[in-house]
Amino acid sequence: MPYSTLSAEVGRLTEAGRSDAFAKAFRDAVRDGIIQATELPSRFTLPKIFYRQGRQGTYERSTQDMVFEHTPEYEDWFANIDRELAGLRRYNDLKPILAIIQESLVDFEHLASATGQPPLPTYEQGETRSRSRTRAASVQKTPPKKKK
């Protein structure tokens, strides 16, 4: 059986921006016994570019390279995980920063329309609290009688 490395498989991904999720899924599969692999002393840089939150600039991450046996079972696993990662986008987790809006990863029109509307659960919760406080204030307790 031919052997392959994790760094070579990251290059085969349909969406290189999900390379960090692929590396994590690969390590989980090794841990679960789905793939047999061993670590190499070398490291490689993931092709994904990470943005610093609240600051300008980008950075890259590197991870430990691994060598594994290239089997038909691995090919099936790779096809599944590649399909999942290509279709799965977590738009809810993206913070609406300028770089993400410019790359059109979030819908700007939706963000702009949602900005003008108050968040309903918070608004309704405030209304409920206000009503309960007015009811409590309107019901007056009789003061306790003094003993003689």
Residue frames as qw, qx, qy, qz and C-alpha x, y, z in Angstrom:
[[0.000, 0.888, 0.459, 0.000, 0.00, 0.00, 0.00],
 [0.376, 0.512, -0.050, 0.771, 1.29, 3.49, -0.79],
 [0.375, -0.557, -0.461, 0.581, 1.82, 5.92, 2.04],
 [0.137, 0.725, 0.249, 0.628, 0.75, 9.54, 2.07],
 [0.290, -0.101, -0.453, 0.837, 1.14, 12.53, 4.37],
 [0.004, 0.735, 0.578, -0.355, -1.42, 14.77, 6.00],
 [0.044, -0.603, 0.147, 0.783, 0.11, 17.82, 4.29],
 [0.007, -0.045, 0.760, 0.649, -0.46, 16.24, 0.86],
 [0.038, -0.517, -0.853, -0.066, -4.08, 15.42, 1.72],
 [0.023, -0.700, -0.313, 0.642, -4.76, 18.98, 2.87],
 [0.002, 0.378, -0.453, -0.807, -3.76, 20.03, -0.64],
 [0.038, -0.205, -0.889, -0.409, -6.44, 17.74, -2.12],
 [0.098, 0.523, 0.664, -0.526, -9.29, 19.43, -0.22],
 [0.229, 0.681, 0.559, 0.414, -12.03, 21.07, -2.27],
 [0.139, -0.929, -0.087, -0.332, -12.08, 24.05, 0.07],
 [0.603, 0.246, -0.453, 0.609, -8.63, 24.93, 1.44],
 [0.206, -0.545, 0.217, -0.783, -10.18, 27.32, 3.96],
 [0.840, -0.394, 0.014, -0.372, -11.45, 24.33, 5.93],
 [0.645, 0.377, -0.622, 0.236, -7.99, 22.78, 6.33],
 [0.122, -0.385, 0.658, -0.635, -7.99, 23.31, 10.10],
 [0.780, -0.069, 0.266, -0.562, -11.27, 21.41, 10.46],
 [0.877, 0.302, -0.357, -0.109, -9.91, 18.64, 8.21],
 [0.353, 0.446, -0.709, 0.417, -6.72, 18.30, 10.28],
 [0.418, -0.263, 0.574, -0.653, -8.82, 18.04, 13.46],
 [0.892, 0.104, 0.050, -0.437, -11.15, 15.45, 11.88],
 [0.714, 0.422, -0.554, 0.078, -8.11, 13.50, 10.66],
 [0.073, 0.391, -0.746, 0.534, -6.61, 13.41, 14.17],
 [0.656, -0.110, 0.399, -0.631, -9.98, 12.34, 15.60],
 [0.903, 0.252, -0.215, -0.273, -10.19, 9.53, 13.02],
 [0.493, 0.424, -0.701, 0.294, -6.70, 8.37, 14.01],
 [0.235, -0.303, 0.655, -0.651, -7.67, 8.48, 17.68],
 [0.780, 0.044, 0.258, -0.568, -10.86, 6.48, 16.96],
 [0.545, -0.179, 0.803, 0.161, -8.97, 3.85, 14.97],
 [0.683, 0.646, 0.252, -0.229, -10.54, 4.63, 11.60],
 [0.580, 0.748, -0.281, 0.161, -7.17, 5.59, 10.11],
 [0.842, -0.375, 0.023, 0.386, -3.78, 4.20, 11.09],
 [0.374, 0.833, -0.110, 0.393, -1.18, 6.96, 11.13],
 [0.709, -0.403, -0.186, 0.547, 1.97, 8.05, 12.89],
 [0.017, -0.982, -0.012, 0.188, 3.37, 11.51, 13.54],
 [0.719, 0.416, -0.051, 0.554, 6.37, 12.87, 11.70],
 [0.479, -0.451, -0.225, 0.718, 8.85, 15.26, 13.35],
 [0.166, 0.122, 0.282, 0.937, 8.15, 17.93, 10.71],
 [0.199, 0.610, 0.523, -0.562, 5.39, 20.52, 10.76],
 [0.241, 0.328, 0.559, 0.722, 3.50, 22.15, 7.89],
 [0.137, 0.215, 0.187, -0.949, 1.55, 25.38, 7.51],
 [0.348, 0.546, 0.753, -0.121, -2.18, 25.15, 6.94],
 [0.254, 0.311, 0.444, 0.801, -3.35, 27.05, 3.83],
 [0.186, -0.826, -0.518, -0.124, -6.12, 28.81, 5.76],
 [0.228, 0.367, -0.197, 0.880, -5.55, 32.46, 6.67],
 [0.372, -0.623, -0.636, 0.262, -6.76, 33.45, 10.14],
 [0.030, 0.708, 0.065, 0.702, -7.88, 36.98, 11.03],
 [0.291, -0.089, -0.622, 0.722, -7.09, 38.53, 14.39],
 [0.208, -0.760, -0.595, -0.156, -10.26, 39.61, 16.20],
 [0.302, -0.914, -0.181, 0.202, -10.26, 43.25, 17.21],
 [0.332, -0.660, 0.391, 0.549, -6.89, 43.88, 15.58],
 [0.628, 0.677, -0.234, -0.303, -5.63, 44.24, 12.07],
 [0.050, 0.566, -0.817, -0.100, -3.54, 41.58, 10.43],
 [0.936, 0.054, -0.204, -0.282, -3.61, 37.91, 9.67],
 [0.281, -0.565, 0.773, -0.070, -1.68, 34.88, 10.81],
 [0.744, 0.193, -0.583, -0.265, -1.15, 31.26, 9.86],
 [0.738, -0.445, 0.440, -0.253, -1.13, 28.09, 11.91],
 [0.429, 0.425, -0.789, -0.113, 1.08, 25.08, 11.58],
 [0.873, -0.259, 0.219, -0.350, 0.41, 21.52, 12.65],
 [0.434, -0.415, 0.791, 0.120, 2.35, 18.30, 13.04],
 [0.583, 0.350, -0.543, -0.491, 2.60, 16.28, 9.85],
 [0.719, -0.141, 0.636, -0.243, 1.50, 12.64, 9.86],
 [0.284, 0.307, -0.794, -0.442, 2.08, 9.69, 7.56],
 [0.689, 0.072, 0.548, -0.468, -0.63, 7.10, 6.95],
 [0.320, 0.033, 0.886, 0.334, -1.50, 4.17, 4.75],
 [0.403, 0.265, -0.205, -0.852, -3.57, 5.15, 1.71],
 [0.211, 0.148, 0.966, -0.011, -6.36, 2.52, 1.67],
 [0.159, -0.413, -0.646, -0.622, -9.78, 2.34, -0.02],
 [0.372, -0.679, -0.600, 0.203, -11.36, 2.84, 3.42],
 [0.294, -0.457, -0.080, 0.836, -9.39, 6.07, 3.76],
 [0.036, 0.113, 0.505, 0.855, -10.58, 7.21, 0.32],
 [0.282, -0.607, -0.692, -0.270, -14.21, 6.67, 1.40],
 [0.408, -0.660, -0.390, 0.495, -13.59, 8.57, 4.64],
 [0.265, -0.254, 0.171, 0.915, -11.85, 11.40, 2.75],
 [0.057, -0.348, -0.614, -0.706, -14.68, 11.71, 0.22],
 [0.356, -0.701, -0.618, -0.013, -17.24, 11.94, 3.05],
 [0.413, -0.619, -0.224, 0.629, -15.31, 14.47, 5.11],
 [0.223, -0.065, 0.337, 0.912, -14.47, 16.59, 2.05],
 [0.153, -0.518, -0.643, -0.543, -18.15, 16.70, 1.07],
 [0.416, -0.726, -0.507, 0.207, -19.17, 17.64, 4.62],
 [0.401, -0.492, -0.045, 0.771, -16.56, 20.38, 4.92],
 [0.144, 0.133, 0.461, 0.865, -17.37, 21.84, 1.51],
 [0.255, -0.581, -0.604, -0.482, -21.08, 22.08, 2.32],
 [0.512, -0.684, -0.456, 0.247, -20.88, 23.01, 5.98],
 [0.258, 0.439, -0.114, 0.853, -20.41, 26.72, 6.57],
 [0.359, -0.594, -0.606, 0.389, -21.02, 28.09, 10.03],
 [0.139, 0.594, 0.173, 0.774, -22.22, 31.57, 9.19],
 [0.515, -0.795, -0.261, -0.185, -23.63, 32.04, 12.69],
 [0.756, -0.461, -0.061, 0.461, -20.14, 31.89, 14.16],
 [0.507, 0.347, 0.138, 0.777, -18.70, 34.57, 11.87],
 [0.181, -0.679, -0.287, 0.651, -18.29, 37.96, 13.46],
 [0.452, 0.809, 0.325, 0.188, -19.34, 40.75, 11.09],
 [0.390, -0.637, 0.203, 0.634, -15.91, 42.37, 10.70],
 [0.343, 0.747, -0.211, -0.530, -14.89, 44.33, 7.61],
 [0.010, 0.414, -0.846, -0.335, -12.75, 41.57, 6.07],
 [0.288, 0.213, 0.931, -0.067, -15.54, 38.99, 6.33],
 [0.413, 0.705, 0.365, -0.446, -18.13, 41.39, 4.89],
 [0.227, 0.700, -0.442, -0.513, -15.78, 42.25, 2.00],
 [0.039, -0.221, 0.945, 0.237, -15.30, 38.56, 1.21],
 [0.634, -0.061, -0.285, -0.716, -19.13, 38.19, 1.13],
 [0.287, 0.006, -0.939, 0.188, -19.09, 35.42, 3.74],
 [0.069, 0.478, 0.706, -0.518, -22.05, 37.05, 5.46],
 [0.163, 0.657, 0.585, 0.446, -25.07, 38.73, 3.87],
 [0.190, -0.008, -0.184, 0.964, -24.63, 42.48, 4.31],
 [0.359, -0.341, -0.344, -0.798, -28.25, 43.27, 3.39],
 [0.676, -0.451, -0.578, -0.067, -29.53, 40.91, 6.09],
 [0.516, -0.240, -0.415, 0.710, -27.17, 42.44, 8.68],
 [0.020, 0.131, 0.034, 0.991, -28.25, 45.96, 7.74],
 [0.505, -0.417, -0.426, -0.624, -31.97, 45.14, 7.99],
 [0.701, -0.408, -0.563, 0.161, -31.51, 43.35, 11.33],
 [0.376, 0.029, -0.332, 0.865, -29.64, 46.32, 12.81],
 [0.224, -0.290, -0.072, -0.928, -32.73, 48.55, 12.73],
 [0.714, -0.396, -0.417, -0.399, -34.97, 46.05, 14.51],
 [0.380, -0.580, 0.572, -0.438, -34.84, 45.53, 18.28],
 [0.259, 0.129, -0.957, 0.011, -34.07, 41.97, 19.33],
 [0.610, -0.374, -0.363, -0.597, -37.53, 40.55, 20.05],
 [0.719, -0.322, -0.592, 0.172, -36.77, 38.17, 22.94],
 [0.367, -0.080, -0.380, 0.845, -35.00, 40.91, 24.89],
 [0.228, -0.232, -0.118, -0.938, -37.74, 43.42, 24.11],
 [0.676, -0.374, -0.485, -0.410, -40.52, 41.01, 25.15],
 [0.647, -0.237, -0.580, 0.434, -38.64, 40.03, 28.30],
 [0.157, 0.043, -0.244, 0.956, -38.35, 43.71, 29.27],
 [0.446, -0.299, -0.270, -0.799, -42.06, 44.24, 28.68],
 [0.727, -0.339, -0.592, -0.079, -42.96, 41.24, 30.85],
 [0.504, -0.164, -0.496, 0.688, -40.77, 42.45, 33.69],
 [0.059, -0.165, 0.040, -0.984, -42.25, 45.92, 33.46],
 [0.594, -0.360, -0.405, -0.595, -45.80, 44.58, 33.69],
 [0.717, -0.320, -0.591, 0.185, -44.99, 42.38, 36.69],
 [0.350, -0.051, -0.375, 0.857, -43.41, 45.29, 38.55],
 [0.268, -0.252, -0.090, -0.926, -46.41, 47.55, 38.01],
 [0.702, -0.377, -0.512, -0.321, -48.74, 44.84, 39.30],
 [0.644, -0.228, -0.547, 0.484, -46.60, 44.35, 42.40],
 [0.148, 0.063, -0.215, 0.963, -46.56, 48.09, 43.07],
 [0.426, -0.332, -0.282, -0.793, -50.34, 48.42, 42.72],
 [0.759, -0.421, -0.490, -0.080, -51.05, 45.70, 45.30],
 [0.018, -0.636, 0.462, -0.617, -50.26, 47.36, 48.61],
 [0.561, -0.187, -0.766, 0.251, -49.66, 45.35, 51.69],
 [0.456, -0.814, -0.153, -0.325, -51.37, 46.36, 54.91],
 [0.170, 0.592, -0.611, 0.498, -48.84, 47.40, 57.52],
 [0.550, -0.218, -0.777, 0.216, -48.55, 45.07, 60.52],
 [0.439, -0.799, -0.184, -0.367, -50.47, 46.14, 63.63],
 [0.183, 0.501, -0.604, 0.592, -48.47, 47.33, 66.58],
 [0.601, -0.393, -0.684, 0.131, -48.85, 45.48, 69.84],
 [0.255, -0.779, 0.063, -0.569, -49.90, 47.47, 72.91]]
